[in-house]
Amino acid sequence: MRYSVAGALALLGAMAGPAFAQTASPPLGGSPLSTRDSNITAANTRGGTAPRLPNPGLAAEAPVADYLKAARDAVLQGKTGKAQESLEMAQTRALSRSVVVGQSSVPSDSPLVLRITAALQALGNGDRKGAVQIIDAITTP
């Protein structure tokens, strides 16, 4: 009897391990995932902590143009959270620059960065058509 109880416990433990491994991990930093754009403008800020946004599904080193295309596609599909994340990643890629020591807090005056900011502002104001038009103006030579 002693061995059968120990064996049963071992079997239960072996079966429970994979089940526990399949549970969803908590969100990073405790932030909930949101599919909607948020915290871009004062009008669409919904709390002190910005929610996590959907990943655009591109490699971190993808070019700005790829992030802009992903943003455009997401806006047209009504996936504004994904569009916001894509625009923010495009902006981050465009901000890769060298600066003089002590000048890192000076905002970039790059026309590309400013136009991506304008697309984000349009998205944050609920102007999806305007966001797409700005993205199109950036990507059309």
C-alpha positions as a Markdown table, in Angstrom:
| # | Residue | x | y | z |
|---|---|---|---|---|
| 1 | Met | 0.0 | 0.0 | 0.0 |
| 2 | Arg | 2.8 | 2.3 | 0.9 |
| 3 | Tyr | 4.3 | 2.0 | -2.6 |
| 4 | Ser | 1.1 | 2.4 | -4.4 |
| 5 | Val | 0.4 | 5.8 | -2.6 |
| 6 | Ala | 3.9 | 7.0 | -3.3 |
| 7 | Gly | 3.6 | 5.8 | -6.9 |
| 8 | Ala | 0.2 | 7.6 | -7.3 |
| 9 | Leu | 1.6 | 10.8 | -5.9 |
| 10 | Ala | 4.6 | 10.6 | -8.3 |
| 11 | Leu | 2.3 | 10.0 | -11.2 |
| 12 | Leu | 0.1 | 13.0 | -10.3 |
| 13 | Gly | 3.1 | 15.2 | -9.9 |
| 14 | Ala | 4.4 | 14.1 | -13.3 |
| 15 | Met | 1.0 | 14.9 | -14.9 |
| 16 | Ala | 0.6 | 18.2 | -13.2 |
| 17 | Gly | 3.9 | 19.6 | -14.3 |
| 18 | Pro | 3.0 | 20.0 | -17.9 |
| 19 | Ala | -0.4 | 21.4 | -17.0 |
| 20 | Phe | 1.1 | 24.1 | -14.9 |
| 21 | Ala | 3.6 | 24.9 | -17.6 |
| 22 | Gln | 0.8 | 25.7 | -20.0 |
| 23 | Thr | -0.8 | 28.4 | -17.9 |
| 24 | Ala | -0.4 | 31.9 | -19.1 |
| 25 | Ser | 2.4 | 33.9 | -17.5 |
| 26 | Pro | 1.4 | 37.2 | -16.0 |
| 27 | Pro | 1.8 | 40.3 | -18.2 |
| 28 | Leu | 5.1 | 42.1 | -18.1 |
| 29 | Gly | 5.2 | 44.6 | -15.3 |
| 30 | Gly | 1.6 | 43.7 | -14.4 |
| 31 | Ser | 0.3 | 45.8 | -17.3 |
| 32 | Pro | -2.7 | 44.4 | -19.1 |
| 33 | Leu | -2.6 | 43.8 | -22.8 |
| 34 | Ser | -4.7 | 46.2 | -24.9 |
| 35 | Thr | -5.7 | 46.0 | -28.5 |
| 36 | Arg | -6.6 | 49.8 | -28.6 |
| 37 | Asp | -4.3 | 52.7 | -28.9 |
| 38 | Ser | -3.9 | 54.6 | -25.6 |
| 39 | Asn | -1.8 | 57.2 | -23.8 |
| 40 | Ile | -0.9 | 59.1 | -26.9 |
| 41 | Thr | -2.9 | 62.2 | -26.2 |
| 42 | Ala | -4.6 | 63.5 | -23.1 |
| 43 | Ala | -8.0 | 62.6 | -24.7 |
| 44 | Asn | -7.1 | 58.9 | -25.0 |
| 45 | Thr | -5.1 | 58.4 | -21.8 |
| 46 | Arg | -7.0 | 55.9 | -19.6 |
| 47 | Gly | -5.0 | 55.7 | -16.4 |
| 48 | Gly | -1.6 | 56.1 | -14.9 |
| 49 | Thr | -0.1 | 53.0 | -16.5 |
| 50 | Ala | -0.1 | 52.4 | -20.2 |
| 51 | Pro | -1.2 | 48.9 | -21.2 |
| 52 | Arg | 1.0 | 46.7 | -23.2 |
| 53 | Leu | 0.4 | 46.8 | -26.9 |
| 54 | Pro | 0.3 | 43.9 | -29.4 |
| 55 | Asn | 3.6 | 43.1 | -31.0 |
| 56 | Pro | 3.7 | 44.0 | -34.7 |
| 57 | Gly | 5.4 | 40.7 | -35.5 |
| 58 | Leu | 8.6 | 42.1 | -37.0 |
| 59 | Ala | 12.2 | 41.6 | -36.0 |
| 60 | Ala | 13.5 | 44.2 | -33.7 |
| 61 | Glu | 16.0 | 45.3 | -36.3 |
| 62 | Ala | 13.4 | 45.6 | -39.1 |
| 63 | Pro | 13.7 | 48.8 | -41.1 |
| 64 | Val | 11.5 | 51.8 | -40.5 |
| 65 | Ala | 9.6 | 51.2 | -43.7 |
| 66 | Asp | 8.5 | 47.7 | -42.5 |
| 67 | Tyr | 7.1 | 49.2 | -39.2 |
| 68 | Leu | 5.3 | 51.9 | -41.1 |
| 69 | Lys | 3.7 | 49.3 | -43.4 |
| 70 | Ala | 2.7 | 47.3 | -40.4 |
| 71 | Ala | 1.2 | 50.4 | -38.8 |
| 72 | Arg | -0.8 | 51.3 | -42.0 |
| 73 | Asp | -2.1 | 47.7 | -42.3 |
| 74 | Ala | -3.1 | 47.7 | -38.6 |
| 75 | Val | -5.0 | 51.0 | -38.9 |
| 76 | Leu | -6.9 | 49.8 | -41.9 |
| 77 | Gln | -7.8 | 46.6 | -40.0 |
| 78 | Gly | -9.0 | 48.7 | -37.0 |
| 79 | Lys | -6.1 | 47.3 | -34.8 |
| 80 | Thr | -5.1 | 50.6 | -33.3 |
| 81 | Gly | -3.0 | 49.2 | -30.5 |
| 82 | Lys | -0.9 | 47.3 | -33.0 |
| 83 | Ala | -0.7 | 50.4 | -35.2 |
| 84 | Gln | 0.5 | 52.5 | -32.2 |
| 85 | Glu | 3.1 | 49.9 | -31.3 |
| 86 | Ser | 4.3 | 49.8 | -35.0 |
| 87 | Leu | 4.5 | 53.6 | -35.2 |
| 88 | Glu | 6.4 | 53.8 | -31.9 |
| 89 | Met | 8.9 | 51.1 | -33.1 |
| 90 | Ala | 9.3 | 53.0 | -36.4 |
| 91 | Gln | 10.0 | 56.1 | -34.4 |
| 92 | Thr | 12.5 | 54.3 | -32.2 |
| 93 | Arg | 14.3 | 53.0 | -35.3 |
| 94 | Ala | 14.3 | 56.5 | -36.8 |
| 95 | Leu | 15.7 | 58.0 | -33.6 |
| 96 | Ser | 18.9 | 56.0 | -33.8 |
| 97 | Arg | 21.4 | 58.8 | -33.9 |
| 98 | Ser | 24.6 | 60.1 | -32.4 |
| 99 | Val | 24.3 | 63.1 | -30.1 |
| 100 | Val | 26.8 | 65.3 | -28.3 |
| 101 | Val | 27.3 | 64.5 | -24.6 |
| 102 | Gly | 24.7 | 66.4 | -22.6 |
| 103 | Gln | 22.4 | 66.9 | -25.5 |
| 104 | Ser | 20.5 | 63.6 | -25.4 |
| 105 | Ser | 17.4 | 65.2 | -23.8 |
| 106 | Val | 17.1 | 67.6 | -26.8 |
| 107 | Pro | 14.2 | 66.3 | -29.0 |
| 108 | Ser | 15.1 | 65.2 | -32.5 |
| 109 | Asp | 14.2 | 67.6 | -35.3 |
| 110 | Ser | 14.3 | 64.9 | -37.9 |
| 111 | Pro | 11.5 | 65.3 | -40.5 |
| 112 | Leu | 10.9 | 61.6 | -40.4 |
| 113 | Val | 10.5 | 61.5 | -36.6 |
| 114 | Leu | 8.2 | 64.5 | -36.7 |
| 115 | Arg | 6.0 | 62.9 | -39.3 |
| 116 | Ile | 5.8 | 59.7 | -37.4 |
| 117 | Thr | 4.8 | 61.7 | -34.3 |
| 118 | Ala | 2.1 | 63.4 | -36.4 |
| 119 | Ala | 0.7 | 60.0 | -37.4 |
| 120 | Leu | 0.7 | 58.9 | -33.7 |
| 121 | Gln | -1.1 | 62.1 | -32.8 |
| 122 | Ala | -3.7 | 61.5 | -35.5 |
| 123 | Leu | -4.2 | 58.0 | -34.3 |
| 124 | Gly | -4.5 | 59.2 | -30.7 |
| 125 | Asn | -7.1 | 61.7 | -31.7 |
| 126 | Gly | -9.2 | 59.0 | -33.4 |
| 127 | Asp | -8.3 | 60.2 | -36.9 |
| 128 | Arg | -7.5 | 56.9 | -38.6 |
| 129 | Lys | -7.9 | 58.3 | -42.1 |
| 130 | Gly | -5.4 | 61.1 | -41.2 |
| 131 | Ala | -3.0 | 58.6 | -39.7 |
| 132 | Val | -3.0 | 56.5 | -42.9 |
| 133 | Gln | -2.6 | 59.7 | -45.1 |
| 134 | Ile | 0.5 | 60.7 | -43.0 |
| 135 | Ile | 2.0 | 57.2 | -43.2 |
| 136 | Asp | 1.3 | 57.2 | -47.0 |
| 137 | Ala | 3.0 | 60.6 | -47.3 |
| 138 | Ile | 6.1 | 59.2 | -45.5 |
| 139 | Thr | 6.3 | 56.0 | -47.5 |
| 140 | Thr | 5.5 | 57.4 | -50.9 |
| 141 | Pro | 8.6 | 58.8 | -52.6 |
